[in-house]
């Protein structure tokens, strides 16, 4: 049979190929983003809370167990938290309370932003360029285990104001988490995608933009959720030492002033606000990876 | 060493099926043609132009030889339509409107109308294969390199996909280099079938399938088909046994 347009003749003459085929890294996509798809079981969550609060109430106020009886009781804390004129000065009706929350939120916001804006591009390039990885990764890994606390003296020397000092300290842990997860995300991308893009005619930069960045997204957002938690973690420690406003400061100050219910109020507030901010990151992730949400909703049907 | 002194000629517009046991080096050969792997000696030419030889061991990957991968490489984060438009969109050779028009047309031709706005993860694997083939054909490649594309499909879907591929082929007449381990698939689709030895592979037997095109599913029960199967089954089985004994790993 004869053919006209669209064909080409291919000749392989005496070809000899050597070496092993490079095995493509099979990805281990984290399904954390998909958990949101499971229909929520609010009843179990409420039951969980109820059991915890019930135990607290029982241990402190009813049974008066040995060490527990010195803790602030559930009823005391709840009464304080919801009272219009609280004995120890903090409740949902006092402006002081919201000032602490907002200041902590602002600090977390800045540290999350900075660590993300530096960490994600760095992680992408570390995964993308082998040369850069060989150059920068050993230094990165050497610094990574150093905790923020160890950086305090350096931070005081390097940064002029208390606020910028705190910001630096709170950025450290999230930065490392974000960068590492992003880098692993890039490395997890099946090389078939990059090869496909190349033979379809994409330039190196186009492959980066259309394959690497979206392909690494699931890992990037896992990293961001973790880093959000680390932002709070690092922040509270810093605030306890720094001595002005914020939830961490509020907790340690309440301890100094023997206003124990406020400690619990502070902790509970941290829990709620932390949960909310992590939730926001997750929702953003789900929005940016709609393709994954839809795929998981179908149970990954083939 | 994966391939040793393999010589093969494929004419323009021909469907050449490469049959061989798993791990024999067929994918390595395809990768060399596509430009993902280096060759140690010999040469590969396309329409007389050298793709690679001893002086230039690695061919440049390009849209004249497009690969359809074994496990599928449709970008899961792009819709089917965006995937299909990817090649021309990246190369910037046509205007956006032209690309969209061509894409919609080709998808409709391949029976994919209606799933343009879905993501690959939302459609069946048979459809995904077709989208991937259309994505390749959008770039008017000279050669389509198919690496066991129907391996993961069940046999019912497979038989439909064969006819779909032939339909697409009759419209586009592109040269096809198709790797498979399924002898029936090879004889049904191909003009030429090359049976490869185990690693390191080279063609053990190359036969021309003289069943005329256009073919349809009825061919599978024809006398000539049965004859060809008988001729080749034993050779393929022999190589498969050797591979099994040598404990070849799957690619």
Contacts between the chains, C-beta under 8 A, distances in Angstrom:
chain1	res1	chain2	res2	distance
A	1	B	13	7.7
A	1	B	191	7.4
A	1	B	213	6.3
A	2	B	13	7.8
A	3	B	11	8.0
A	3	B	12	5.4
A	3	B	13	2.6
A	3	B	14	7.6
A	3	B	173	4.9
A	4	B	13	7.8
A	4	B	173	6.9
A	5	B	173	6.9
A	6	B	13	6.9
A	6	B	140	6.8
A	6	B	142	7.6
A	6	B	172	5.5
A	6	B	173	4.5
A	6	B	174	5.0
A	7	B	11	7.7
A	7	B	12	3.4
A	7	B	13	3.0
A	7	B	14	7.3
A	7	B	142	7.0
A	7	B	173	5.6
A	7	B	174	6.4
A	7	B	175	4.9
A	8	B	12	5.4
A	8	B	46	5.7
A	8	B	47	4.9
A	8	B	64	7.3
A	8	B	142	3.3
A	8	B	143	5.6
A	8	B	175	5.1
A	9	B	9	7.3
A	9	B	10	6.1
A	9	B	11	5.2
A	9	B	12	4.7
A	9	B	14	7.9
A	9	B	46	7.5
A	9	B	47	6.0
A	9	B	48	7.9
A	9	B	175	7.1
A	10	B	8	7.7
A	10	B	9	7.7
A	10	B	10	4.2
A	10	B	16	7.8
A	10	B	33	7.0
A	10	B	44	7.5
A	10	B	45	7.6
A	10	B	46	5.8
A	10	B	143	5.9
A	10	B	175	6.3
A	10	B	177	6.6
A	11	B	8	7.2
A	11	B	9	5.2
A	11	B	10	7.3
A	11	B	44	7.0
A	11	B	45	4.8
A	11	B	46	7.9
A	12	B	6	5.9
A	12	B	7	6.2
A	12	B	8	4.6
A	12	B	9	8.0
A	12	B	29	7.1
A	12	B	33	7.3
A	12	B	42	7.2
A	12	B	43	7.9
A	12	B	44	5.2
A	13	B	7	5.3
A	13	B	42	5.5
A	13	B	43	5.4
A	13	B	44	7.7
A	13	B	45	7.5
A	14	B	5	5.3
A	14	B	6	7.5
A	14	B	7	5.4
A	14	B	41	7.0
A	14	B	42	3.9
A	14	B	43	7.7
A	15	B	3	6.1
A	15	B	5	7.6
A	15	B	6	5.3
A	15	B	7	7.5
A	15	B	29	7.3
A	15	B	32	6.7
A	15	B	39	5.3
A	15	B	41	7.2
A	15	B	42	3.7
A	15	B	43	7.0
A	15	B	44	6.2
A	16	B	1	7.0
A	16	B	3	6.3
A	16	B	4	5.6
A	16	B	5	6.0
A	16	B	6	7.8
A	16	B	39	6.8
A	16	B	40	4.8
A	16	B	41	4.6
A	16	B	42	5.7
A	16	B	200	8.0
A	17	B	1	7.0
A	17	B	2	5.0
A	17	B	3	4.2
A	17	B	25	7.2
A	17	B	28	5.3
A	17	B	29	7.0
A	17	B	32	5.7
A	17	B	37	6.5
A	17	B	38	7.5
A	17	B	39	5.4
A	17	B	40	6.1
A	18	B	1	5.3
A	18	B	2	7.3
A	18	B	38	7.9
A	18	B	40	4.4
A	19	B	2	7.6
A	19	B	37	7.8
A	19	B	38	7.3
A	20	B	2	7.9
A	21	B	2	7.1
A	21	B	27	6.7
A	21	B	28	5.7
A	21	B	31	7.2
A	21	B	37	7.4
A	21	B	251	6.5
A	190	B	71	7.9
A	190	B	73	7.5
A	192	B	69	4.7
A	192	B	71	6.8
A	192	B	73	4.2
A	193	B	73	5.3
A	193	B	75	6.4
A	195	B	34	7.5
A	195	B	36	5.7
A	195	B	61	7.2
A	195	B	67	6.8
A	195	B	69	7.5
A	195	B	73	7.2
A	196	B	67	6.8
A	196	B	69	6.4
A	196	B	73	3.8
A	196	B	75	7.9
A	197	B	75	7.9
A	197	B	86	7.4
A	197	B	90	7.6
A	198	B	61	4.7
A	199	B	34	6.0
A	199	B	35	7.3
A	199	B	61	4.6
A	199	B	62	6.6
A	199	B	63	6.5
A	199	B	65	6.8
A	199	B	66	5.2
A	199	B	67	5.6
A	200	B	63	6.1
A	200	B	66	6.5
A	200	B	86	5.6
A	200	B	87	4.0
A	200	B	90	6.4
A	200	B	135	7.2
A	200	B	136	7.6
A	200	B	139	6.4
A	201	B	62	7.1
A	201	B	63	4.3
A	201	B	87	5.4
A	201	B	90	5.2
A	201	B	91	4.2
A	201	B	139	6.6
A	202	B	86	7.6
A	202	B	90	4.3
A	203	B	90	7.3
A	206	B	90	5.1
A	210	B	75	7.2
A	210	B	78	7.7
A	210	B	86	7.5
A	210	B	90	7.6
A	211	B	75	6.7
A	214	B	75	7.3
A	214	B	77	4.0
A	214	B	78	7.8
A	215	B	75	8.0
A	215	B	77	7.1
A	217	B	77	7.2
A	289	B	77	7.3
A	290	B	119	7.9
A	291	B	76	5.7
A	291	B	77	5.0
A	291	B	78	7.7
A	291	B	119	4.2
A	291	B	121	6.4
A	292	B	76	7.5
A	292	B	77	7.9
A	292	B	121	7.6
A	294	B	119	5.8
A	294	B	121	6.6
A	294	B	122	5.5
A	295	B	76	6.9
A	295	B	119	6.5
A	295	B	121	3.1
A	295	B	122	6.5
A	298	B	121	7.1
A	298	B	122	6.1
A	300	B	121	7.0
A	301	B	124	7.8
A	302	B	124	6.9
A	302	B	125	4.6
A	302	B	152	7.9
